Amino acid sequence: MKFYSTNNKNLQVSFKDVLLSGMPIDKGLYMPQYIPDLSNVLDGNTNLSFQEIGYLIASKFIGNELSKNDLEEVVENSITFDAPNKHLYDSIFCLELFHGPTLAFKDFGARFMARCMEKFISLNNKNINILVATSGDTGSAVANGFYNVEGINVIILFPKGKVSDIQEKQLTTLDKNIYALEIEGSFDDCQKLVKKAFSDSSLNTVLNISSANSINLGRLIPQSFYYIHSFLQLENKKKKNIFCVPSGNFGNITAGLLAKKMGLPINHFIASTNLNDVVPNFFKNNKYIPQPSISTISNAMDVGNPSNMNRIMDIYQTLDNLRKDMQSWSFNEKETKQCILEIFNHYDCLLDPHTAIGLLGINKYLENNSDAINGVFLGTAHPAKFIDVLEPIINQKINLPKTLLEVMDKNKKSKVLKNNYEEFYDYLINTFQ
Ligand SMILES: *Cc1c(COP(=O)(O)O)cnc(C)c1O
């Protein structure tokens, strides 16, 4: 399989180049030249395990660029935790994607991408240094994904004093090949330092540096595995299957749409957003107008110009085509908090703010449709990651799960740097050359 850029259909790039470069030079997004047809295996009569699904899908995209053994190892080492359909009521299920090391669905993408890079790098014998600027969550998934991966150093820049205590611990306690830098500045300052390093040719001639940003196609491929796994777990597959995805940068839902194009019988997708309603407005007004992002309690979805919409439009070409498979609604803070409280009171189940927006999408669908459905909403994060937001809503203390308690007990190891490129440059050269 070869890959093209959404800005240049004639480009033909290998999976390895897609993975290691992250983004084409023309600033488009990489897409596969075709979507493999797996309808004969995805019709619901198969009994594939989560890892078998992973291997099957990955092999269609990565082909012979990695040996069967290597690819099996990548899948085995990245899909190490389950994604269960948790039954809530009637035929409504939460697809829980937060049982990985950083308790959010981004673990799937980050771990798979990291293990793939490890294989390609070992074929090449060249170490790489990955630079990541983070405001919190993405950084910890990436750091964890690459933890202990041979041949790769990860250098994480985060704004000093501006991430939550849990996030700071998740970023600074891994050690080994993970280096945490606290920058005396904002998230934007961190991002500027990273961008400057990428474009600094004198640095790039002495150090092999790379990125692991969220638009890397290597992160989307593994995200299609759990849609299939979830569908295969449904008891009555003959009902209409409606999946609702709490969306920010629209990567997760893109992976779901890819799975549908591979032949997975999901009838319809709902992209639920918070107040950042650029895509719902696109569906309403037929116009795509990016906006500055608005801060909400579901902050991982605070995106004003979702980059993966380019991928979705590349698959569907027109909005009318897209409407056949997907719709999009926005929900406000009050609706989100109400949903969290109601579900907590009635079902003794605590949803994180992002996941609650997923359930709101299913509820809205049910208001307008009377068909019998399986309604699956994606549980994108564990509630314990958002205790600051949730405790006042339910008016109760929340216990941290074991994974987080262990992290809170570990010793922080990080280096404080001024928001100054020369200092950052010297640090990189002295540490990694
Ligand atoms: C990143 C994230 C999202 C949004 O996913 P996209 O792929 O960007 O649409 C939703 N919920 C949580 C908890 C996240 O971390």
The ligand as an ORCA input file, in Angstrom:
! r2SCAN-3c Opt
* xyz 0 1
  C      -8.203     13.760     22.308
  C      -9.462     13.486     23.051
  C     -10.740     13.587     22.457
  C     -10.929     14.048     21.034
  O     -10.497     13.097     20.093
  P     -10.222     13.553     18.571
  O      -9.628     12.368     17.921
  O      -9.269     14.706     18.673
  O     -11.527     13.956     18.002
  C     -11.862     13.252     23.203
  N     -11.751     12.871     24.494
  C     -10.549     12.775     25.111
  C     -10.509     12.359     26.539
  C      -9.367     13.072     24.425
  O      -8.190     12.982     25.058
*
